[in-house]
Amino acid sequence: MELPQAFKEKMERLLGAEYTEFLESYEKERKQGLRLNLLKTSRKKFEQEAPFSLSPIPWTEEGYYYGKEDRPGLHPYHEAGVYYIQEPSAMAVVSLLDPKPGERILDLCAAPGGKTSHIASRLQGRGFLAANEIHPARAKILSQNVERMGIGNCAVFNETPDRLLRHFPEYFDKILIDAPCSGEGMFRKDNKLIKAWEKNGPEFYSQIQKNIILAGADMLKPGGKLLYSTCTFSKLEDEDSVIHLLTNRPDMHLIDIKPYEGFSHGFDTDEGYHLEKAVRIFPHKMYGEGHFVALFEKDGEDYTSSKRPVSGKTKLPDELKEFMDSTTFEYDPAYINIRDTRVYLTSPYMAEERGLRIIRNGLLLGELKKNRFEPSQAFAMALTKEQFNNYLDLPVSDDRVIRYLKGETIDIDDFDVKSGWTLVCVDGYPLGWGKNANGQLKNKYLAGWRWM
């Protein structure tokens, strides 16, 4: 790999005697990983059924390296949201933040959704997850990944940090800032980042990061935790951002991070700060790419804010109620929100935030049409097989799985499936909807998700 000369010189100054080993790591084959979605499966179940060569990633309980011959992105389990393909060192970020069920968590720079889905997996459907992405196109990709992973307790925003702050001051228990950066740690993963770095290097991103980290700190509750991370090696983007926060928000302090073999300490700075509590991940010390992580806690006592008030019961349209009665999906009708014809199940923690750009407010259940309700792809992905009264469960070896994913009508007269809406599953994992009529399943798999 041909690295920029300016980058090599900088890394030699940064690493000293370790520089040669660091440089040699770029000639080695990189390890690739996938992370389980614990909303869908467990380690034990997945290890029994996965057709891949797997070995555990030490710093996250849901993570695995997979073999170079494996193609998990082209497997039906991927479409079912059973796992997310993610760079191994990136999995450390959410593991170190350590989300707990019931917490309110903000992922401030969330696209494409790997870390958002990791947080949701740990929340187990309880609490509230706000995922924000400032770029509209990337926010839509984020929303699609939230849907594929079956996440129901998430609102996806397309906002600036400052505008979010106006609505959520000192609101969140935990905040993740995986900041936009120059991407130095990902050069081996994606060569195109080298040209981007030559155009916009650390100096370009540094001020952006400093603004974001202050806004994030101001949305954190007293007693809450904020994790700042980047995938770059630049001290300007890493240690200097930490110092900026500590200097401008004296109620924030660094806390210890659980060590793992291969983790390195943050570097000391010219200003005299000793940042040994921060963590650097280098590709010559562990099987992963480059990352920086710093974990902060806000001074003061924790407090709990109440859910938004709800007055009375919501009367559901008959066609919606009839469909929901065919499921055992747990929901509170008070949080059903009908916008035009689209039906959402919003979070009890999510007030009606007028003026904010919201891509996805909770779980899209479906759409009301003339005298009927049509369930959404997102709703299918949020269900389990057992939660719908009519399902088709195909083994992954059945060629009808691929045909379904391609949008084809399939014959299912060898299965005992009732007529009407059918939840289509592979090995028990929901993929989407179909409509059964006399042993023919009309395909309702979302058009934009279909295999070519």
SULZI-V489334 format. One record per residue. N is the residue number from 1. RES is the residue in one small letter. PSI is psi in whole degrees, 0 to 359 (none if undefined). D_FIRST is the distance of its C-alpha to the first C-alpha in Angstrom with 1 decimal. Layout:
n=<N/N>
res=<RES/RES>
psi=<PSI/PSI>
d_first=<D_FIRST/D_FIRST>
//
This chain:
n=<1/2/3/4/5/6/7/8/9/10/11/12/13/14/15/16/17/18/19/20/21/22/23/24/25/26/27/28/29/30/31/32/33/34/35/36/37/38/39/40/41/42/43/44/45/46/47/48/49/50/51/52/53/54/55/56/57/58/59/60/61/62/63/64/65/66/67/68/69/70/71/72/73/74/75/76/77/78/79/80/81/82/83/84/85/86/87/88/89/90/91/92/93/94/95/96/97/98/99/100/101/102/103/104/105/106/107/108/109/110/111/112/113/114/115/116/117/118/119/120/121/122/123/124/125/126/127/128/129/130/131/132/133/134/135/136/137/138/139/140/141/142/143/144/145/146/147/148/149/150/151/152/153/154/155/156/157/158/159/160/161/162/163/164/165/166/167/168/169/170/171/172/173/174/175/176/177/178/179/180/181/182/183/184/185/186/187/188/189/190/191/192/193/194/195/196/197/198/199/200/201/202/203/204/205/206/207/208/209/210/211/212/213/214/215/216/217/218/219/220/221/222/223/224/225/226/227/228/229/230/231/232/233/234/235/236/237/238/239/240/241/242/243/244/245/246/247/248/249/250/251/252/253/254/255/256/257/258/259/260/261/262/263/264/265/266/267/268/269/270/271/272/273/274/275/276/277/278/279/280/281/282/283/284/285/286/287/288/289/290/291/292/293/294/295/296/297/298/299/300/301/302/303/304/305/306/307/308/309/310/311/312/313/314/315/316/317/318/319/320/321/322/323/324/325/326/327/328/329/330/331/332/333/334/335/336/337/338/339/340/341/342/343/344/345/346/347/348/349/350/351/352/353/354/355/356/357/358/359/360/361/362/363/364/365/366/367/368/369/370/371/372/373/374/375/376/377/378/379/380/381/382/383/384/385/386/387/388/389/390/391/392/393/394/395/396/397/398/399/400/401/402/403/404/405/406/407/408/409/410/411/412/413/414/415/416/417/418/419/420/421/422/423/424/425/426/427/428/429/430/431/432/433/434/435/436/437/438/439/440/441/442/443/444/445/446/447/448/449/450/451/452>
res=<m/e/l/p/q/a/f/k/e/k/m/e/r/l/l/g/a/e/y/t/e/f/l/e/s/y/e/k/e/r/k/q/g/l/r/l/n/l/l/k/t/s/r/k/k/f/e/q/e/a/p/f/s/l/s/p/i/p/w/t/e/e/g/y/y/y/g/k/e/d/r/p/g/l/h/p/y/h/e/a/g/v/y/y/i/q/e/p/s/a/m/a/v/v/s/l/l/d/p/k/p/g/e/r/i/l/d/l/c/a/a/p/g/g/k/t/s/h/i/a/s/r/l/q/g/r/g/f/l/a/a/n/e/i/h/p/a/r/a/k/i/l/s/q/n/v/e/r/m/g/i/g/n/c/a/v/f/n/e/t/p/d/r/l/l/r/h/f/p/e/y/f/d/k/i/l/i/d/a/p/c/s/g/e/g/m/f/r/k/d/n/k/l/i/k/a/w/e/k/n/g/p/e/f/y/s/q/i/q/k/n/i/i/l/a/g/a/d/m/l/k/p/g/g/k/l/l/y/s/t/c/t/f/s/k/l/e/d/e/d/s/v/i/h/l/l/t/n/r/p/d/m/h/l/i/d/i/k/p/y/e/g/f/s/h/g/f/d/t/d/e/g/y/h/l/e/k/a/v/r/i/f/p/h/k/m/y/g/e/g/h/f/v/a/l/f/e/k/d/g/e/d/y/t/s/s/k/r/p/v/s/g/k/t/k/l/p/d/e/l/k/e/f/m/d/s/t/t/f/e/y/d/p/a/y/i/n/i/r/d/t/r/v/y/l/t/s/p/y/m/a/e/e/r/g/l/r/i/i/r/n/g/l/l/l/g/e/l/k/k/n/r/f/e/p/s/q/a/f/a/m/a/l/t/k/e/q/f/n/n/y/l/d/l/p/v/s/d/d/r/v/i/r/y/l/k/g/e/t/i/d/i/d/d/f/d/v/k/s/g/w/t/l/v/c/v/d/g/y/p/l/g/w/g/k/n/a/n/g/q/l/k/n/k/y/l/a/g/w/r/w/m>
psi=<135/105/148/140/319/324/317/318/321/316/327/319/323/319/339/239/339/355/317/316/320/313/320/332/337/346/355/153/132/152/143/153/161/152/129/148/104/356/342/327/181/165/315/312/315/319/332/330/346/133/34/161/108/145/140/145/124/327/6/133/343/0/147/142/146/160/154/341/347/150/69/338/346/24/144/332/328/317/334/359/23/330/167/129/122/143/133/317/334/337/341/332/304/325/321/330/326/64/147/144/135/347/158/121/139/126/103/330/77/334/146/353/3/311/328/312/330/316/313/322/320/328/336/37/1/142/200/134/121/123/122/142/126/333/123/315/319/330/324/322/318/313/320/319/325/318/315/326/2/34/123/338/41/136/130/122/152/78/166/153/321/321/323/320/324/332/339/52/131/51/325/144/321/146/134/127/92/87/147/136/179/350/23/327/352/13/321/328/321/105/334/337/337/314/322/321/320/332/312/98/197/324/325/319/339/312/324/313/320/323/319/316/327/317/320/315/325/345/359/135/152/134/355/172/140/130/123/130/155/167/47/161/355/125/329/324/339/276/323/327/322/312/321/317/313/326/321/347/84/349/2/139/150/144/163/149/137/124/148/154/127/342/141/157/157/160/151/159/166/335/358/8/137/109/46/343/342/161/134/139/120/143/345/359/345/167/86/178/204/137/157/138/133/133/127/156/144/132/155/169/144/150/163/124/148/160/162/142/148/131/116/184/151/128/121/146/147/318/327/314/319/318/314/329/343/2/165/21/128/130/158/117/337/340/12/128/116/116/111/252/355/137/121/148/105/164/142/338/350/99/164/102/90/134/348/144/108/118/323/116/90/213/122/111/324/203/136/123/181/110/21/164/131/117/153/164/320/321/318/317/339/349/162/163/321/347/357/142/359/106/156/119/105/138/150/338/347/127/347/340/310/320/322/315/339/357/12/154/138/149/131/27/352/1/149/84/133/163/159/200/132/131/115/128/158/120/36/353/122/140/326/196/157/171/117/131/108/43/4/126/109/128/126/17/137/127/319/348/354/146/146/none>
d_first=<0.0/3.8/6.2/9.8/12.0/14.6/12.8/11.9/15.5/16.9/15.3/16.6/20.0/20.0/19.1/20.7/20.9/18.4/15.5/14.3/14.6/12.7/9.7/10.0/10.3/6.6/6.7/10.0/11.3/12.4/16.2/18.0/21.4/24.7/27.5/31.1/33.5/36.6/38.7/38.4/38.0/37.9/35.7/38.5/39.0/35.4/34.7/37.7/36.8/33.0/31.7/28.3/27.1/27.2/26.8/27.9/25.7/27.7/27.7/29.1/32.0/31.0/27.4/25.9/22.7/23.0/22.0/19.1/21.9/23.7/23.8/25.8/25.2/27.3/30.1/33.5/33.2/30.4/32.8/35.5/33.5/33.6/30.1/27.2/23.6/21.9/18.9/20.5/20.3/21.8/24.8/25.8/26.8/29.9/30.8/31.2/33.2/35.4/37.3/40.8/43.0/45.2/43.1/42.3/38.6/36.6/33.0/32.7/29.2/29.2/27.3/26.1/28.3/26.5/28.1/31.3/31.8/31.1/33.8/36.2/35.7/36.9/39.7/41.2/42.9/44.8/44.4/42.7/39.0/38.2/34.8/34.0/31.5/32.1/30.5/32.9/30.6/28.5/31.9/32.9/29.8/30.7/34.2/33.4/31.4/34.3/36.6/34.6/34.6/38.4/38.6/42.1/42.4/39.8/40.2/37.3/37.5/36.0/37.0/36.1/36.4/39.4/41.3/40.7/42.0/45.3/46.0/44.6/45.4/45.1/45.0/42.1/42.1/38.3/35.6/31.9/29.8/26.2/25.7/23.7/20.9/17.9/15.7/13.4/13.7/12.4/9.0/7.7/10.9/10.9/8.5/11.9/12.5/10.5/13.1/15.8/15.1/15.4/18.6/20.1/18.9/20.8/24.0/24.4/24.3/26.2/29.7/29.2/28.4/31.5/33.8/32.6/33.1/36.6/37.6/36.4/38.4/41.5/41.3/41.3/44.6/46.1/45.0/41.9/38.2/35.2/31.6/29.0/25.4/22.1/18.4/17.5/17.5/19.6/23.1/24.5/23.8/24.5/27.2/28.7/29.3/31.1/33.2/34.1/35.5/37.3/38.8/40.0/41.0/42.9/43.8/40.2/39.0/36.1/36.8/35.3/32.6/32.9/30.5/28.3/26.6/23.2/24.3/24.3/26.8/26.4/26.5/29.7/30.2/31.8/34.8/35.6/34.5/33.5/31.3/31.1/32.1/28.9/26.0/22.3/19.9/16.7/14.2/15.0/18.7/19.1/17.8/16.6/14.5/15.8/19.4/22.5/26.0/29.4/32.7/35.9/39.5/42.2/45.4/48.6/50.1/48.7/50.8/50.9/51.5/53.6/52.5/53.6/57.3/58.4/61.9/63.6/62.3/60.4/62.2/59.7/60.4/62.1/59.4/56.7/58.9/59.6/56.0/55.1/58.1/56.5/53.8/53.9/51.1/52.2/52.5/54.9/56.5/56.9/53.1/53.1/52.3/53.1/51.5/53.1/52.7/49.6/50.3/48.2/48.7/47.8/47.2/50.3/48.1/47.2/49.9/50.2/47.9/49.3/47.0/43.7/41.3/41.2/39.2/40.5/43.4/43.6/43.8/44.7/47.4/48.1/50.3/54.1/55.3/58.9/60.7/57.5/54.4/51.0/48.6/44.9/41.7/41.0/44.3/43.6/40.3/42.2/44.9/45.1/46.8/49.9/50.4/51.4/54.5/53.2/49.9/48.3/46.1/44.2/42.4/38.7/39.5/42.0/40.7/42.5/39.8/37.3/40.1/41.0/37.4/37.6/40.8/43.3/46.8/47.3/50.4/51.2/54.8/54.0/53.3/56.0/54.8/57.2/57.2/55.5/52.3/50.2/47.2/44.7/42.8/40.5/41.4/43.2/40.4/41.5/39.6/42.0/45.5/47.6/51.3/53.4/56.3/58.2/55.2/52.8/50.0/49.4/45.7/45.1/41.4/39.9/39.0/35.8/34.4/35.4/33.1/32.9>
//
